[in-house]
Amino acid sequence: MNILVTGGLGYLGSHAVVELIKQKYKVFVIDNLSNSHIQNLSYLEKITGQKIEFLNADIRDKKKLDKIFKDNDISGIMHFAGLKSVKKSDSERGEYYDVNVNGTKNLIDVLNNTKKEKKYFIFSSSACVYGKPNYLPYDENHNVEPENFYGETKLEAEILLKNTYLTHEDWKIIVLRYFNPIGAHHSFLIGDSPRGKPENLMPNILSAVYPEKNKLKIFGSNHDTFDGTPVRDFIHVEDLIKGHVLALNFLRKSTKHVYEVFNLGTGEGFSVLQLIKSFEEVNGVKVSFEFSKKRKGDLPIYFSSAKKITKMLGWKPKLNLKDMCKSSWEFYKNKK
């Protein structure tokens, strides 16, 4: 079965490519390299022992997408490509809507125009769609009221997919809402290595290991948590991606058209200070940090319930916080 992985040279997409190939899928990768590195292509080929079919393409280019689908007999999409900065989403609304919503619509339209009897779509969504928690842990029945424009674009893409399912009987769709992926592949060749100044927590921890470099900024020391720092549900990227492939396998086995939403998280919250302490202990290093003002819209605490995906797909996270910290550091040292 031929699967298109969008954003396939990025942090999450590259891990998906490895796992899909491991499970004998024929994978085609598209990426516009706006937040990824072309070197990842050679790393993926080294890990998998195969030549990777890569196409430099933007999901907003519908004409190019149409040609890719026609030339490569694509049956399904694992969709990671998108803009993901909560901060930038408010100041760059047009761009975020164009990529995250219109780009997703293009993919739906192009796959819908194929003559495939069954069409498969796995969508990379976010816990940001939930907004302020009415209760914790979040489950899939929680209200969706995003607090930022990034979350709004993810929710609108989900709605596009739900409407596609409701109006077409040949679609099988799973939306995966996940929490805070960290860690790196066990080869230490691929991991979280964004272009420019990173916004994710772990890349900033990595660059703060040496005091002569950057200090990690912790946004707020007086959140309503046990140690004053934000509490998040961190999940190892390899566990996260195994959830994606299980979801695809589930869709393939299903005899009916499907639309399901699953959380992907560990169901356990750790504070920023707990993550730093674990990182220091596991790797025998010191992280230089300082407190700064809270960011607007930052929630003090959130974490997931993953009971639904465990019950329906048999997914369970296997790697713990120490594994996340160790693999992140080994990846960082390996790419220096």
N, C-alpha and C positions, 0 to 999 in steps of 0.2 A: 504493500500500500504506500502510495506517495504522499508525503506530508510536507507542507510548506511551513517553515519556522520563520516568522517575521522577527526582526531584531536578533537574528541568530548568532551574531558575533558579540552581542552584549553580555552582561553579567548572567542573567537568567537564561536567555536564549541559548548561549553556548553550552551551558550544562544540559539543557533539553536536547540539543543535537547529539551529545554523547550518549545520553540514556536512550533516545529513540533508535540510534544506530545499534546500540547494544541489544535492543529488542527486535532487530531485523526490519525496521522500517526503512524505506528509501526516503532520504531527507534532502530537501532543497532549502537553502538558506538565502533569505534576502535581508539586507541591512544597508542603510544609507551612510553608515559610519559617522553619524553626527555625535554619538556618544559611545563609540566602541573603537576597537583597534583592528586593523587588517592583520596584524601579527597573530590574532586569535585564530585565524584560519589555519595557519601552520600548526598551532598548538592542538587544535581539534583533530587535524590529520595525524598528528603524532599519537594522541591519546587513542583514537579509533583505529589507526592503521589503515585508513581509507582516504581516498580523495574525496573532498567535500565539494558538492555542487553549490557554488556561491554566485549570487547575482547581486550586483550593486544596484539597488532599487529603493525608491521611496514609496510608501504605501499610498501616498496622495497621487501618484502617477498611474491613473487607471488604465491608460492605454498600454503601458509597460506591463502592468499586472496581468492584463488580459492575455498578452502574448506569452508570459511566463506560464500561465495556467494551460493554455492551449498546447504549448511546446512540451510540457512535462507531465501531463496527465495527472494533475493534482486532485486528490480526493478529500483532503482535509487540511485544516490550518491550525497551528498552535501559535497564537498571536501575542507576542511580547512587545512589539515595536510601539513606542509611544514616548511622550514627554512626561517627566515624573516629578519635577520640582514643585512642591507645594508653594514655595515662596514665589517662584517665577510665574506660576500659573495665574496669579492675580494681575500681574503687570503685563503679561503676554497672552491675554485671553484669546485673541484671534488665532494665534499660532497654535495654542493648546487645543482649541476646538477643532481646528483644521486637521491636526495630526491625530488626536485621540478619538474624535468622533467621525469626521469625514473620512479619515483613513480607514477606520473600522468599517464604515458603510461601503467603501470601495471594495474591501475584501469580501464582504457579504455579497455584494452585487456580482462580482466577478465569479465567485464560487457558485452562486445561484444560476449563472448563465451557462455553466457546464452541463453536460448531459449525464453526469453521475447520478445513479439511482439513489445513493445515500451520500449526504454531505456532512462532514464532521468539523466541528469548530470548538476549540478549547481557548477560552479567553482569560487573559491575565488581568484580573481586576484587583481591587484593593479594599482593605478595611476602612479606608477613608470614606467609603460610601455610607458608613453607618452614622458618622457624626458623633455628637455627645452621647455617651451611653445612658440609656434609661435603666439598664441593669447590666451586670457583668457576671460571667463572661458573655460577650456578644455571641448569639447564635444566629442562624440564617433567617430567623423570623423577626429579628430586631428591626425596628423602623430604619429606613434609609433617609437620612437628612444630612448630606455632606456639609462640612463646615468650611470648605475651601473649593476653589474652582477646579482644581485637579480632581477632587472627588466627584464633582458635578460631571466632569467629562467622562469619568469611568462609569458613573451611573447611567448617563445617556447612552453610552455604548452598550451597556447591559440591556437597556430598554430596546435598542435596535435589534439585538439578538433575540430577545423575548418575542418581539413582534414578528421576526422572521420565523421563529418556531410556530407561532400561532397561525401563520398564514401559509405555511408550506409543510407538507407531510413528509418530505424527504430529508429534513434536517435533524441532526442530533447534536445538541449543544450542551457544554458544561462551562459554567462561569466559576472561576476560582478566586475567592477573595482572600488575599493573604496579608500577613502582618509584617514582620520585620525580618526579611531574609539577610542572613550574614553567613560568613564562612566561605570556604573555597573547595574546589574539587580535590579529591585525595591525591591526585598527581601533582598538585600545587602549580599547575601550568595555567589554569584559568581561575579567575576570581573577580572580586569587585574592584574594577580599575577604570573609573569613569574619566572622561576627558575634562580638563579644566579643574576648577576648584570643586571638590566633592561636597555634597550635602548630606550623604548618608553617614551614619554614626561611625561604623567600623573603619572606613577609609580615613576618617579624621583621627581616630584613635591610633591607627598605624603611623600616620605622619607626625604624631605627637610623642612617639616613643623616645626620641632624642631631644633633649631640652633645647639644643641649639637650633632646632627646626621650629615647628609650630606648636603652640599650646592648644590643646583641645578646649573648645568653649562648651561649657555645659550651660544650657539655657534655663536658668532658674535654680535656686537652691531652696526655695520655700514652697514647692508644689505640695499639694495635700496627699503626700505619700509618707511611708515610714522613715525615709531618710532625706526627704525634701527634693529628690530628683525624680524625673519622669520614669514611670514603670511601663515597660513594653513587653510584648510577646515576641521574643527572638526565635527564629527557626532556621535550622541549617539549610543552606541552599540545596544540598543533595536530597534531603528529605522532601523539600518543597517540590523539586522536579520529579521525584518518584511519584508524588501525588498527581502531577500532570499526566504522566504516562499511564498510571492506573486509570485515570479518568478516560483517556483515549481508548484503552483496552475495554473499559466498561461500555463505552458507546458502541464499539465494534460488535460486542457480544449481544447487545440489546436488540430485540426483535421489533421494537416500536420506536417511533420518533421520541426524542428525549429533550427536555430542558431541565437542568438541575443547577442549583447553586450550592457550592461547598466552601466553607472556611478552611484555610490551611494555616494552622498555628499549633503551638505545643499545648495551649491551654494553661500556660503558666507565665506569670509576669516577673521580670527582673528589672531592677532599677539601673539607671545609667552607672551609678557608682558600683553596684554589684558587678556589672559587666566589666568595668575597668579593673576592679579587684581580681576578678577571675582571670582576665587577660594577663595581668601582671604575674599572678601566681603560676599560671600554666607555662608562661614563656620566660619567666625569670628576668623581666624587664620592668622599667618604671615608665608610667605614662604621665606626661606633664599636662596639667589642666588648670583651668580657671573658670570661675562662675561669671556669667553675664546675665543680662536681663532676660526674663521670659519672652518667648516669641508669642505674638498674637495668635490665638487659636490653638496653642499647644494644650492637649489634654493631659491631666496629671497621670492618668492610668487607663490603660485598656489592654485587654487580652481576650483570647478567643475561646469558643467551644468548638472542638473538632469532632464531636460525637457523631455527627451525621455522616461525615466521610469515612470515619472508622467503621460505622455500622454498615454502610452501603457498599464501600469499596475495599474495606479491610486495611485502610491506610493508618499507619501509626508512625510518629517520629521516632527515629532510632538513635539520633546523635544529640548530645547534650551541649550545654553552654561551653564546657571546656573544649569539646571537639570544635565548636564554632571558633573559639578564640585561637586554638592551636593551628587550625588549618589556615585561618586568615593571616597569621604571622608567618607561617612557612611559605605561603604564596607570596607575601610581600617581600620576604628575603630573597626568594627565588627570582623575582623579576627585577631586583636591584642591579 
